[in-house]
Amino acid sequence: MPTSSQPSRPSELSEPAQSFQQSVIDEFRANGGKVGGPFEGEDLLLLTTTGARSGAARTTPLGYVRHGDSLLVVGSNLGGPRHPGWYHNLLARPLVEVEIGARAFQALAVPAEGARREELFAHVVRAAPGYGEYQAGTDRLLPVVVLERAEPDDWEGPGEVRTLADKVMEVHTWLRGQLRQVRAETDAHFAARAAHRGAGEAPVPGLGLQIRQRCLAFCQALEFHHVSEDGHLFPGIARHHPGLADVFDRLAREHRTIARIQGELAELLAGVHIADPQRFRTELAAMSAELNAHLDHEEEALIPLLADVPWPPAGPPAAP
């Protein structure tokens, strides 16, 4: 039976349902992804989202179907009239954690739209016909969410990561790659609109959920990166290099400027559809200019200082 019907917010579940869901999660983690009972033999994963309102981590067992290198999950909610809570969470924060078998990885969650949604839902129903029954039982269009691996390790980076300098460069490469991809998709939209001739709307790539989710994921990762730098990396380096005070003051100012642009982008992405596409494009260009200049300066000033710091950091010594 498909398990994507489980809501992710405890307030949506009765106490017995919460207890049952937690028992499935515990059994999954204790047995490398294998569970018994009604889900024995099913393709099951754990999806951890961040609460759209609470900001708390929410883990949900879900059935999944493979599609190429991606995983598909469906917001069936047993064919009920409302989307499950985990779906609302990933619309707000598209970077999620997926556990499958004994592996865990970060993923970008992108709901499919239009013809692609129809194609993917048909693929899901061929593998798990129960979802077709859920769709037949509701007027709500069941969301089909594509989970794509989104970790920096999956992007072309500096090669093997052995030092903190390598790790910082890996993250910078991933951030630059995400931003380039969003800009390329946005530019394709406007180029197709400009080239359109004749009556009617231009048949152009939409500024839809693919761009929205990727841009939100980029903003989510960028915020985490800068908070980590301000809270840990920069103070640690500053203690050993007091002569770099002016550098850190400049980097802090740049973080504030980038955070302001990031907030303006987030405001435009608050709805399911991007508000004011032209302004979105302008803010995206401003983010690209500011961020790339900031990363260039940070790399020039700090990367040489991190080249001899091993990564990952050594753990505490073993107890005698």
TIKOL-950995 format. One record per residue (C-alpha): residue number from 1; residue in three letters; z, y, x. Coordinates in nm, 4 decimals. Each point is the difference from the previous one (the first is absolute). Example, Ala and Ser with C-alpha at 12.3 -4.5 7.8 and 13.67 -1.06 7.14 Angstrom:
2
site nr = 1	rest = ALA	w = 0.7800	v = -0.4500	u = 1.2300
site nr = 2	rest = SER	w = -0.0660	v = 0.3440	u = 0.1370
//
This chain:
320
site nr = 1	rest = MET	w = 0.0000	v = 0.0000	u = 0.0000
site nr = 2	rest = PRO	w = -0.0773	v = 0.3459	u = 0.1412
site nr = 3	rest = THR	w = 0.3133	v = 0.1757	u = 0.1212
site nr = 4	rest = SER	w = -0.1290	v = 0.3573	u = 0.0233
site nr = 5	rest = SER	w = 0.1666	v = 0.0626	u = -0.3315
site nr = 6	rest = GLN	w = 0.3367	v = 0.0698	u = 0.1610
site nr = 7	rest = PRO	w = 0.0983	v = 0.3701	u = -0.0093
site nr = 8	rest = SER	w = 0.1441	v = 0.1413	u = 0.3215
site nr = 9	rest = ARG	w = 0.2722	v = 0.2318	u = -0.1263
site nr = 10	rest = PRO	w = 0.3303	v = -0.1759	u = -0.0766
site nr = 11	rest = SER	w = 0.0463	v = 0.2261	u = -0.3036
site nr = 12	rest = GLU	w = -0.3024	v = -0.1681	u = -0.1589
site nr = 13	rest = LEU	w = 0.1501	v = -0.3474	u = 0.0312
site nr = 14	rest = SER	w = 0.2846	v = -0.1637	u = -0.1844
site nr = 15	rest = GLU	w = 0.2848	v = -0.1261	u = 0.2133
site nr = 16	rest = PRO	w = -0.1143	v = -0.3657	u = -0.0245
site nr = 17	rest = ALA	w = -0.3572	v = 0.1042	u = 0.0912
site nr = 18	rest = GLN	w = 0.1270	v = 0.1986	u = 0.2994
site nr = 19	rest = SER	w = 0.2020	v = -0.3004	u = 0.1134
site nr = 20	rest = PHE	w = -0.2978	v = -0.2334	u = -0.0398
site nr = 21	rest = GLN	w = -0.2335	v = 0.2350	u = 0.1864
site nr = 22	rest = GLN	w = 0.2488	v = 0.0321	u = 0.2867
site nr = 23	rest = SER	w = 0.0343	v = -0.3788	u = 0.0174
site nr = 24	rest = VAL	w = -0.3799	v = -0.0279	u = 0.0395
site nr = 25	rest = ILE	w = 0.0047	v = 0.2624	u = 0.2784
site nr = 26	rest = ASP	w = 0.2860	v = -0.1765	u = 0.1792
site nr = 27	rest = GLU	w = -0.1679	v = -0.3409	u = -0.0267
site nr = 28	rest = PHE	w = -0.3318	v = 0.1451	u = 0.1203
site nr = 29	rest = ARG	w = 0.1596	v = 0.1512	u = 0.3113
site nr = 30	rest = ALA	w = 0.2110	v = -0.3055	u = 0.0742
site nr = 31	rest = ASN	w = -0.2966	v = -0.2404	u = -0.0174
site nr = 32	rest = GLY	w = -0.2866	v = 0.1860	u = 0.1655
site nr = 33	rest = GLY	w = -0.1583	v = 0.1094	u = -0.3256
site nr = 34	rest = LYS	w = 0.0422	v = -0.3250	u = -0.1939
site nr = 35	rest = VAL	w = 0.1823	v = -0.0071	u = -0.3326
site nr = 36	rest = GLY	w = 0.0598	v = -0.2613	u = -0.2651
site nr = 37	rest = GLY	w = 0.0547	v = 0.0084	u = -0.3730
site nr = 38	rest = PRO	w = -0.2695	v = 0.1640	u = -0.2141
site nr = 39	rest = PHE	w = -0.1702	v = 0.1497	u = 0.3062
site nr = 40	rest = GLU	w = -0.0250	v = -0.3170	u = 0.2064
site nr = 41	rest = GLY	w = -0.3435	v = -0.0249	u = 0.1623
site nr = 42	rest = GLU	w = -0.0987	v = 0.3541	u = -0.1099
site nr = 43	rest = ASP	w = -0.1388	v = 0.2605	u = 0.2403
site nr = 44	rest = LEU	w = 0.2940	v = 0.2365	u = 0.0188
site nr = 45	rest = LEU	w = 0.0790	v = 0.3085	u = 0.2075
site nr = 46	rest = LEU	w = 0.2799	v = 0.2526	u = 0.0115
site nr = 47	rest = LEU	w = -0.1008	v = 0.3621	u = -0.0482
site nr = 48	rest = THR	w = 0.2472	v = 0.2669	u = 0.1091
site nr = 49	rest = THR	w = -0.0740	v = 0.3462	u = -0.1370
site nr = 50	rest = THR	w = 0.1929	v = 0.3258	u = 0.0250
site nr = 51	rest = GLY	w = 0.1388	v = 0.1260	u = -0.3311
site nr = 52	rest = ALA	w = -0.2089	v = 0.2898	u = -0.1293
site nr = 53	rest = ARG	w = 0.3135	v = 0.1812	u = -0.1182
site nr = 54	rest = SER	w = 0.2867	v = -0.1670	u = 0.1843
site nr = 55	rest = GLY	w = -0.1584	v = -0.0384	u = 0.3444
site nr = 56	rest = ALA	w = 0.1698	v = -0.3422	u = 0.0222
site nr = 57	rest = ALA	w = -0.1761	v = -0.3166	u = 0.1158
site nr = 58	rest = ARG	w = -0.0939	v = -0.2355	u = -0.2850
site nr = 59	rest = THR	w = -0.1123	v = -0.3573	u = 0.0654
site nr = 60	rest = THR	w = -0.1994	v = -0.1935	u = -0.2598
site nr = 61	rest = PRO	w = -0.1392	v = -0.3578	u = 0.0080
site nr = 62	rest = LEU	w = -0.3663	v = 0.0083	u = -0.1004
site nr = 63	rest = GLY	w = -0.2820	v = -0.2444	u = -0.0365
site nr = 64	rest = TYR	w = -0.3052	v = 0.0895	u = 0.2077
site nr = 65	rest = VAL	w = -0.3639	v = -0.0926	u = 0.0461
site nr = 66	rest = ARG	w = -0.1871	v = 0.0310	u = 0.3283
site nr = 67	rest = HIS	w = -0.3188	v = 0.2040	u = 0.0213
site nr = 68	rest = GLY	w = -0.1466	v = 0.0030	u = 0.3492
site nr = 69	rest = ASP	w = 0.2599	v = 0.1485	u = 0.2364
site nr = 70	rest = SER	w = 0.1890	v = 0.1628	u = -0.2870
site nr = 71	rest = LEU	w = 0.2522	v = -0.1209	u = -0.2556
site nr = 72	rest = LEU	w = -0.0256	v = 0.0833	u = -0.3695
site nr = 73	rest = VAL	w = 0.2972	v = 0.0441	u = -0.2339
site nr = 74	rest = VAL	w = -0.0187	v = 0.0831	u = -0.3705
site nr = 75	rest = GLY	w = 0.2374	v = 0.2201	u = -0.1996
site nr = 76	rest = SER	w = 0.0017	v = -0.2368	u = -0.2965
site nr = 77	rest = ASN	w = 0.3568	v = 0.0555	u = -0.1259
site nr = 78	rest = LEU	w = -0.0566	v = -0.3097	u = -0.2177
site nr = 79	rest = GLY	w = -0.2717	v = 0.1871	u = -0.1849
site nr = 80	rest = GLY	w = 0.2514	v = 0.2627	u = -0.1138
site nr = 81	rest = PRO	w = -0.0910	v = 0.3575	u = -0.0925
site nr = 82	rest = ARG	w = 0.1319	v = 0.1646	u = 0.3209
site nr = 83	rest = HIS	w = -0.0783	v = -0.0337	u = 0.3685
site nr = 84	rest = PRO	w = 0.2769	v = -0.1660	u = 0.2037
site nr = 85	rest = GLY	w = 0.2315	v = 0.2185	u = 0.2053
site nr = 86	rest = TRP	w = -0.1366	v = -0.1174	u = 0.3343
site nr = 87	rest = TYR	w = -0.3415	v = 0.1377	u = -0.0956
site nr = 88	rest = HIS	w = 0.1408	v = 0.3492	u = -0.0623
site nr = 89	rest = ASN	w = 0.1843	v = -0.0244	u = 0.3323
site nr = 90	rest = LEU	w = -0.3116	v = -0.0723	u = 0.2045
site nr = 91	rest = LEU	w = -0.1909	v = 0.2815	u = -0.1698
site nr = 92	rest = ALA	w = 0.2670	v = 0.2348	u = 0.1373
site nr = 93	rest = ARG	w = 0.0350	v = -0.1668	u = 0.3418
site nr = 94	rest = PRO	w = -0.2992	v = -0.2189	u = 0.0884
site nr = 95	rest = LEU	w = 0.1432	v = -0.1469	u = 0.3218
site nr = 96	rest = VAL	w = 0.1719	v = -0.3236	u = -0.0997
site nr = 97	rest = GLU	w = 0.1376	v = -0.3073	u = 0.1724
site nr = 98	rest = VAL	w = -0.1455	v = -0.3420	u = -0.0729
site nr = 99	rest = GLU	w = 0.1687	v = -0.3309	u = 0.0790
site nr = 100	rest = ILE	w = -0.2202	v = -0.3056	u = -0.0174
site nr = 101	rest = GLY	w = 0.1172	v = -0.3327	u = 0.1372
site nr = 102	rest = ALA	w = 0.2226	v = 0.0834	u = 0.2957
site nr = 103	rest = ARG	w = -0.1959	v = 0.3175	u = 0.0892
site nr = 104	rest = ALA	w = 0.0672	v = 0.3598	u = -0.0972
site nr = 105	rest = PHE	w = -0.2342	v = 0.2941	u = 0.0479
site nr = 106	rest = GLN	w = -0.0623	v = 0.3508	u = -0.1219
site nr = 107	rest = ALA	w = -0.2844	v = 0.0481	u = -0.2450
site nr = 108	rest = LEU	w = -0.1890	v = 0.2781	u = -0.1742
site nr = 109	rest = ALA	w = -0.0014	v = -0.0524	u = -0.3787
site nr = 110	rest = VAL	w = -0.3160	v = 0.1240	u = -0.1746
site nr = 111	rest = PRO	w = -0.0618	v = -0.0618	u = -0.3725
site nr = 112	rest = ALA	w = -0.3670	v = -0.0815	u = -0.0617
site nr = 113	rest = GLU	w = -0.2031	v = 0.2184	u = -0.2358
site nr = 114	rest = GLY	w = -0.3080	v = -0.0324	u = -0.2176
site nr = 115	rest = ALA	w = -0.2520	v = -0.2696	u = 0.0794
site nr = 116	rest = ARG	w = 0.1994	v = -0.1143	u = 0.3045
site nr = 117	rest = ARG	w = 0.3047	v = -0.0593	u = -0.2188
site nr = 118	rest = GLU	w = -0.2104	v = -0.2096	u = -0.2401
site nr = 119	rest = GLU	w = -0.1449	v = -0.2032	u = 0.2859
site nr = 120	rest = LEU	w = 0.3404	v = -0.0645	u = 0.1576
site nr = 121	rest = PHE	w = 0.1668	v = -0.0836	u = -0.3322
site nr = 122	rest = ALA	w = -0.2723	v = -0.2571	u = -0.0699
site nr = 123	rest = HIS	w = 0.0707	v = -0.1480	u = 0.3442
site nr = 124	rest = VAL	w = 0.3724	v = -0.0151	u = -0.0811
site nr = 125	rest = VAL	w = -0.0569	v = -0.1669	u = -0.3374
site nr = 126	rest = ARG	w = -0.2174	v = -0.2689	u = 0.1570
site nr = 127	rest = ALA	w = 0.2915	v = -0.0859	u = 0.2298
site nr = 128	rest = ALA	w = 0.2819	v = 0.0549	u = -0.2526
site nr = 129	rest = PRO	w = -0.1235	v = -0.0075	u = -0.3645
site nr = 130	rest = GLY	w = 0.3407	v = 0.1083	u = -0.1322
site nr = 131	rest = TYR	w = -0.0793	v = 0.3594	u = 0.0888
site nr = 132	rest = GLY	w = -0.2917	v = -0.0078	u = -0.2408
site nr = 133	rest = GLU	w = 0.2411	v = -0.1026	u = -0.2759
site nr = 134	rest = TYR	w = 0.2306	v = 0.2890	u = 0.0906
site nr = 135	rest = GLN	w = -0.2908	v = 0.2450	u = -0.0156
site nr = 136	rest = ALA	w = -0.1084	v = -0.1354	u = -0.3372
site nr = 137	rest = GLY	w = 0.3487	v = 0.0634	u = -0.1348
site nr = 138	rest = THR	w = 0.0140	v = 0.3742	u = 0.0704
site nr = 139	rest = ASP	w = -0.2086	v = 0.3159	u = -0.0365
site nr = 140	rest = ARG	w = 0.1237	v = 0.1083	u = 0.3443
site nr = 141	rest = LEU	w = -0.2453	v = -0.0523	u = 0.2861
site nr = 142	rest = LEU	w = 0.1904	v = -0.2188	u = 0.2430
site nr = 143	rest = PRO	w = 0.0024	v = 0.1616	u = 0.3465
site nr = 144	rest = VAL	w = -0.1529	v = -0.2028	u = 0.2834
site nr = 145	rest = VAL	w = 0.1562	v = 0.1114	u = 0.3285
site nr = 146	rest = VAL	w = -0.1591	v = -0.0719	u = 0.3370
site nr = 147	rest = LEU	w = 0.2475	v = -0.0470	u = 0.2848
site nr = 148	rest = GLU	w = -0.1616	v = 0.0829	u = 0.3352
site nr = 149	rest = ARG	w = 0.1818	v = -0.0418	u = 0.3291
site nr = 150	rest = ALA	w = 0.0981	v = 0.3463	u = 0.1157
site nr = 151	rest = GLU	w = 0.2025	v = -0.0414	u = 0.3159
site nr = 152	rest = PRO	w = -0.0944	v = 0.1955	u = 0.3122
site nr = 153	rest = ASP	w = -0.0506	v = -0.3325	u = 0.1793
site nr = 154	rest = ASP	w = -0.3088	v = -0.0547	u = -0.2144
site nr = 155	rest = TRP	w = -0.1728	v = 0.3109	u = 0.1344
site nr = 156	rest = GLU	w = -0.1709	v = 0.0446	u = 0.3318
site nr = 157	rest = GLY	w = 0.2699	v = 0.1403	u = 0.2266
site nr = 158	rest = PRO	w = 0.0892	v = 0.0247	u = 0.3654
site nr = 159	rest = GLY	w = -0.0069	v = -0.3775	u = 0.0495
site nr = 160	rest = GLU	w = 0.3135	v = -0.1988	u = 0.0753
site nr = 161	rest = VAL	w = 0.3137	v = 0.1965	u = -0.0793
site nr = 162	rest = ARG	w = 0.2431	v = -0.0243	u = 0.2902
site nr = 163	rest = THR	w = 0.1512	v = 0.3477	u = 0.0194
site nr = 164	rest = LEU	w = 0.1253	v = 0.2669	u = -0.2359
site nr = 165	rest = ALA	w = -0.3062	v = 0.2042	u = 0.1009
site nr = 166	rest = ASP	w = -0.2235	v = -0.2838	u = -0.1229
site nr = 167	rest = LYS	w = 0.1928	v = -0.0173	u = -0.3283
site nr = 168	rest = VAL	w = -0.0277	v = 0.3738	u = -0.0636
site nr = 169	rest = MET	w = -0.3727	v = -0.0121	u = 0.0760
site nr = 170	rest = GLU	w = -0.0414	v = -0.2950	u = -0.2357
site nr = 171	rest = VAL	w = 0.1607	v = 0.1936	u = -0.2857
site nr = 172	rest = HIS	w = -0.2024	v = 0.3124	u = 0.0817
site nr = 173	rest = THR	w = -0.3216	v = -0.2050	u = -0.0009
site nr = 174	rest = TRP	w = 0.0867	v = -0.1469	u = -0.3394
site nr = 175	rest = LEU	w = 0.0793	v = 0.3419	u = -0.1481
site nr = 176	rest = ARG	w = -0.3242	v = 0.1461	u = 0.1327
site nr = 177	rest = GLY	w = -0.1963	v = -0.2974	u = -0.1366
site nr = 178	rest = GLN	w = 0.1516	v = 0.0303	u = -0.3480
site nr = 179	rest = LEU	w = -0.0722	v = 0.3722	u = -0.0121
site nr = 180	rest = ARG	w = -0.3590	v = -0.0491	u = 0.1190
site nr = 181	rest = GLN	w = -0.0602	v = -0.2611	u = -0.2696
site nr = 182	rest = VAL	w = 0.1340	v = 0.2232	u = -0.2791
site nr = 183	rest = ARG	w = -0.2101	v = 0.2916	u = 0.1247
site nr = 184	rest = ALA	w = -0.3130	v = -0.2165	u = 0.0261
site nr = 185	rest = GLU	w = 0.0397	v = -0.1271	u = -0.3577
site nr = 186	rest = THR	w = 0.0669	v = 0.3536	u = -0.1251
site nr = 187	rest = ASP	w = -0.3002	v = 0.1418	u = 0.1864
site nr = 188	rest = ALA	w = -0.2207	v = -0.2773	u = -0.1450
site nr = 189	rest = HIS	w = 0.1058	v = 0.1093	u = -0.3483
site nr = 190	rest = PHE	w = -0.0954	v = 0.3624	u = 0.0567
site nr = 191	rest = ALA	w = -0.3222	v = -0.0832	u = 0.1882
site nr = 192	rest = ALA	w = -0.1207	v = -0.2161	u = -0.2883
site nr = 193	rest = ARG	w = 0.0863	v = 0.2728	u = -0.2499
site nr = 194	rest = ALA	w = -0.1934	v = 0.2590	u = 0.2033
site nr = 195	rest = ALA	w = -0.3065	v = -0.2261	u = 0.0259
site nr = 196	rest = HIS	w = -0.0123	v = -0.0752	u = -0.3733
site nr = 197	rest = ARG	w = -0.3007	v = 0.1356	u = -0.1872
site nr = 198	rest = GLY	w = -0.0761	v = -0.0147	u = -0.3691
site nr = 199	rest = ALA	w = 0.2043	v = -0.0119	u = -0.3152
site nr = 200	rest = GLY	w = 0.3324	v = -0.1691	u = -0.0463
site nr = 201	rest = GLU	w = 0.2895	v = -0.0709	u = 0.2294
site nr = 202	rest = ALA	w = -0.0738	v = -0.1026	u = 0.3578
site nr = 203	rest = PRO	w = 0.0440	v = -0.3759	u = 0.0627
site nr = 204	rest = VAL	w = 0.2392	v = 0.0667	u = 0.2893
site nr = 205	rest = PRO	w = 0.2876	v = -0.1831	u = 0.1667
site nr = 206	rest = GLY	w = 0.3033	v = 0.1111	u = -0.1964
site nr = 207	rest = LEU	w = 0.3122	v = 0.1633	u = 0.1330
site nr = 208	rest = GLY	w = 0.1898	v = -0.2858	u = -0.1575
site nr = 209	rest = LEU	w = 0.2903	v = -0.2286	u = 0.0706
site nr = 210	rest = GLN	w = -0.1440	v = -0.1310	u = 0.3290
site nr = 211	rest = ILE	w = 0.0100	v = 0.3463	u = 0.1577
site nr = 212	rest = ARG	w = 0.3210	v = 0.0989	u = -0.1782
site nr = 213	rest = GLN	w = 0.1921	v = -0.3084	u = 0.1125
site nr = 214	rest = ARG	w = -0.1273	v = 0.0161	u = 0.3568
site nr = 215	rest = CYS	w = 0.0885	v = 0.3685	u = 0.0248
site nr = 216	rest = LEU	w = 0.3470	v = -0.0548	u = -0.1453
site nr = 217	rest = ALA	w = 0.0558	v = -0.2917	u = 0.2399
site nr = 218	rest = PHE	w = -0.1045	v = 0.2209	u = 0.2906
site nr = 219	rest = CYS	w = 0.2462	v = 0.2692	u = -0.1150
site nr = 220	rest = GLN	w = 0.2738	v = -0.2605	u = -0.0443
site nr = 221	rest = ALA	w = -0.0505	v = -0.1381	u = 0.3514
site nr = 222	rest = LEU	w = -0.0318	v = 0.3466	u = 0.1544
site nr = 223	rest = GLU	w = 0.3263	v = 0.1150	u = -0.1561
site nr = 224	rest = PHE	w = 0.1813	v = -0.3089	u = 0.1300
site nr = 225	rest = HIS	w = -0.1487	v = 0.0517	u = 0.3486
site nr = 226	rest = HIS	w = 0.1035	v = 0.3649	u = 0.0212
site nr = 227	rest = VAL	w = 0.3499	v = -0.0641	u = -0.1386
site nr = 228	rest = SER	w = 0.0432	v = -0.2721	u = 0.2650
site nr = 229	rest = GLU	w = -0.1199	v = 0.2341	u = 0.2741
site nr = 230	rest = ASP	w = 0.2258	v = 0.2873	u = -0.1120
site nr = 231	rest = GLY	w = 0.3015	v = -0.2256	u = -0.0470
site nr = 232	rest = HIS	w = -0.0276	v = -0.2343	u = 0.2986
site nr = 233	rest = LEU	w = -0.2928	v = 0.0278	u = 0.2407
site nr = 234	rest = PHE	w = -0.0005	v = 0.3736	u = 0.0728
site nr = 235	rest = PRO	w = 0.3795	v = 0.0406	u = 0.0390
site nr = 236	rest = GLY	w = 0.0069	v = -0.3010	u = 0.2335
site nr = 237	rest = ILE	w = -0.2715	v = 0.1430	u = 0.2255
site nr = 238	rest = ALA	w = 0.1498	v = 0.3516	u = -0.0142
site nr = 239	rest = ARG	w = 0.3320	v = -0.1243	u = 0.1412
site nr = 240	rest = HIS	w = -0.1774	v = -0.1153	u = 0.3155
site nr = 241	rest = HIS	w = -0.2539	v = 0.2847	u = 0.0207
site nr = 242	rest = PRO	w = 0.1735	v = 0.3280	u = -0.0928
site nr = 243	rest = GLY	w = -0.2915	v = 0.1938	u = 0.1500
site nr = 244	rest = LEU	w = -0.2160	v = -0.1079	u = -0.2949
site nr = 245	rest = ALA	w = 0.1950	v = 0.2030	u = -0.2575
site nr = 246	rest = ASP	w = -0.3023	v = 0.2205	u = -0.0727
site nr = 247	rest = VAL	w = -0.2176	v = -0.3094	u = -0.0548
site nr = 248	rest = PHE	w = 0.2416	v = -0.1436	u = -0.2550
site nr = 249	rest = ASP	w = 0.0325	v = 0.3343	u = -0.1767
site nr = 250	rest = ARG	w = -0.3787	v = 0.0107	u = -0.0360
site nr = 251	rest = LEU	w = -0.0188	v = -0.3607	u = -0.1199
site nr = 252	rest = ALA	w = 0.2710	v = 0.0711	u = -0.2593
site nr = 253	rest = ARG	w = -0.1945	v = 0.3014	u = -0.1292
site nr = 254	rest = GLU	w = -0.3146	v = -0.2125	u = -0.0231
site nr = 255	rest = HIS	w = 0.1918	v = -0.2668	u = -0.1928
site nr = 256	rest = ARG	w = 0.1045	v = 0.2648	u = -0.2529
site nr = 257	rest = THR	w = -0.3576	v = 0.1271	u = -0.0361
site nr = 258	rest = ILE	w = -0.1329	v = -0.3530	u = -0.0492
site nr = 259	rest = ALA	w = 0.2782	v = -0.0761	u = -0.2505
site nr = 260	rest = ARG	w = -0.1024	v = 0.3059	u = -0.2033
site nr = 261	rest = ILE	w = -0.3644	v = -0.1150	u = -0.0138
site nr = 262	rest = GLN	w = 0.1172	v = -0.3527	u = -0.0775
site nr = 263	rest = GLY	w = 0.1995	v = 0.1336	u = -0.2940
site nr = 264	rest = GLU	w = -0.3048	v = 0.1834	u = -0.1331
site nr = 265	rest = LEU	w = -0.2066	v = -0.3178	u = 0.0253
site nr = 266	rest = ALA	w = 0.2725	v = -0.1979	u = -0.1775
site nr = 267	rest = GLU	w = 0.0006	v = 0.2559	u = -0.2816
site nr = 268	rest = LEU	w = -0.3738	v = -0.0548	u = -0.0504
site nr = 269	rest = LEU	w = 0.0568	v = -0.3777	u = -0.0014
site nr = 270	rest = ALA	w = 0.2845	v = 0.0036	u = -0.2518
site nr = 271	rest = GLY	w = -0.2216	v = -0.1320	u = -0.2796
site nr = 272	rest = VAL	w = -0.2070	v = -0.3156	u = -0.0009
site nr = 273	rest = HIS	w = -0.3126	v = 0.2126	u = 0.0481
site nr = 274	rest = ILE	w = -0.0270	v = 0.2598	u = 0.2750
site nr = 275	rest = ALA	w = 0.0529	v = 0.3517	u = -0.1342
site nr = 276	rest = ASP	w = -0.2375	v = 0.2737	u = 0.1210
site nr = 277	rest = PRO	w = -0.2325	v = -0.2027	u = 0.2290
site nr = 278	rest = GLN	w = -0.1257	v = 0.3083	u = 0.1850
site nr = 279	rest = ARG	w = 0.3505	v = 0.1132	u = 0.0888
site nr = 280	rest = PHE	w = 0.0857	v = -0.3571	u = 0.0991
site nr = 281	rest = ARG	w = -0.2927	v = 0.0043	u = 0.2428
site nr = 282	rest = THR	w = 0.1147	v = 0.3349	u = 0.1441
site nr = 283	rest = GLU	w = 0.3595	v = -0.1198	u = 0.0475
site nr = 284	rest = LEU	w = -0.1255	v = -0.3238	u = 0.1550
site nr = 285	rest = ALA	w = -0.2041	v = 0.1971	u = 0.2554
site nr = 286	rest = ALA	w = 0.3058	v = 0.2119	u = 0.0798
site nr = 287	rest = MET	w = 0.2102	v = -0.3143	u = 0.0475
site nr = 288	rest = SER	w = -0.2631	v = -0.1495	u = 0.2306
site nr = 289	rest = ALA	w = -0.0156	v = 0.3121	u = 0.2194
site nr = 290	rest = GLU	w = 0.3780	v = 0.0439	u = 0.0216
site nr = 291	rest = LEU	w = 0.0845	v = -0.3649	u = 0.0511
site nr = 292	rest = ASN	w = -0.2606	v = -0.0724	u = 0.2661
site nr = 293	rest = ALA	w = 0.0982	v = 0.3104	u = 0.1982
site nr = 294	rest = HIS	w = 0.3660	v = -0.0986	u = -0.0330
site nr = 295	rest = LEU	w = -0.0587	v = -0.3598	u = 0.1127
site nr = 296	rest = ASP	w = -0.2118	v = 0.1187	u = 0.2945
site nr = 297	rest = HIS	w = 0.2798	v = 0.2328	u = 0.1146
site nr = 298	rest = GLU	w = 0.2702	v = -0.2621	u = -0.0507
site nr = 299	rest = GLU	w = -0.1943	v = -0.2591	u = 0.1969
site nr = 300	rest = GLU	w = -0.0684	v = 0.2404	u = 0.2856
site nr = 301	rest = ALA	w = 0.3643	v = 0.1065	u = 0.0275
site nr = 302	rest = LEU	w = 0.1927	v = -0.3191	u = -0.0754
site nr = 303	rest = ILE	w = -0.2068	v = -0.3138	u = 0.0582
site nr = 304	rest = PRO	w = 0.0411	v = 0.0151	u = 0.3823
site nr = 305	rest = LEU	w = 0.3789	v = 0.0074	u = -0.0507
site nr = 306	rest = LEU	w = -0.0087	v = -0.3170	u = -0.2114
site nr = 307	rest = ALA	w = -0.2282	v = -0.2102	u = 0.2186
site nr = 308	rest = ASP	w = 0.2903	v = -0.1770	u = 0.1736
site nr = 309	rest = VAL	w = 0.2132	v = -0.0587	u = -0.3109
site nr = 310	rest = PRO	w = -0.0418	v = -0.3662	u = -0.1073
site nr = 311	rest = TRP	w = -0.0970	v = -0.0895	u = -0.3562
site nr = 312	rest = PRO	w = 0.1471	v = -0.1612	u = -0.1959
site nr = 313	rest = PRO	w = 0.3345	v = 0.1265	u = 0.1250
site nr = 314	rest = ALA	w = 0.2252	v = -0.2562	u = 0.1591
site nr = 315	rest = GLY	w = 0.2615	v = -0.1399	u = -0.2324
site nr = 316	rest = PRO	w = 0.3733	v = -0.0104	u = 0.0765
site nr = 317	rest = PRO	w = 0.1045	v = -0.2466	u = 0.2678
site nr = 318	rest = ALA	w = 0.0841	v = -0.3473	u = -0.1210
site nr = 319	rest = ALA	w = 0.3684	v = -0.0762	u = -0.0482
site nr = 320	rest = PRO	w = 0.1485	v = -0.2008	u = 0.2857
//
